[in-house]
Amino acid sequence: MQEVAFKSELLEDGHLACPREYAKPNAQFKVTVSFPDEESVDSPRPFGLCKGEFIVPDDFDAPLPEHILNEFEGQ
């Protein structure tokens, strides 16, 4: 197995860009992410960021109806 390193960028569709010279059938890639310094990492999102944008119903954590459970189980 040949190992090569190249820089890539994240595309809008969520895929990583691959240089054409490495885009071969059955190619396998190992992704290593590195950050040059801590400043390049975004800070955590603040708590309550979506407050007021939606309402969580009172029965949010209630058991699912039997017909929906059956669909998950392929019945």
N, C-alpha and C positions, 0 to 999 in steps of 0.2 A: 504494500500500500504506500502510495506516495503522499507525503505531507507538504502542503504549501500554506503560506499565510498571505492573506490579502485583506484590505480594508473594504468594508461594505457599508451600505446605508439602508435604512429602513424605508421601504416604499409606502405610498399612501394606502395600499391594500393590505399592509401588514407583513408582506414578504420581504426577505432580504435580497438585495441586488447581488448578482453573481457575475463576475467577469466572464465574458464569452469563452475565453480560453480554458476555463474550468467547468463549463456547462456541458458535461458529457453524460450519456445514458448511464444509469445506475451509479452515478457519483454520490458519495456520502460526505456530508459536511458536519464538522463539529464546530459549534459556535462558542466563541469565548468573548465575553464582554468585559471591557476594562474602561475605567474612568480615569482621566488624567489627574483629577484632584477632587476633593469633596465638594467644591463649589459647583461642579458640573452636574451634581445630582440634585434633582428637584426636591424641595422640602416637602414633608408630608402634607396631604390635604387637610385643611382645617375641619374640625368636628362640626357637623351641622351644615355642611356646604349646600345641601339641597332643601334646607328647612323651608316649609311652606309650599314647596313645588308639588307635593303629592301627599295623600293621606293613606296611612297604613290602616287597613280595616281591623276591627276588633277580633275577627276570627282568622287573622293571618296565620297563626300557628296551629289552627284546628286541623284534625286529621282530614285527609282528602276523601271525597266520596268514593264509594266502592267502584263505580264504573271508571273513574279516572285511574285508580290503583290498578285495575285490571288492564287498562291500556298500557301502563308502564311495564307490566309483566307479560305483555303480548297475548293476553287472553281475550 
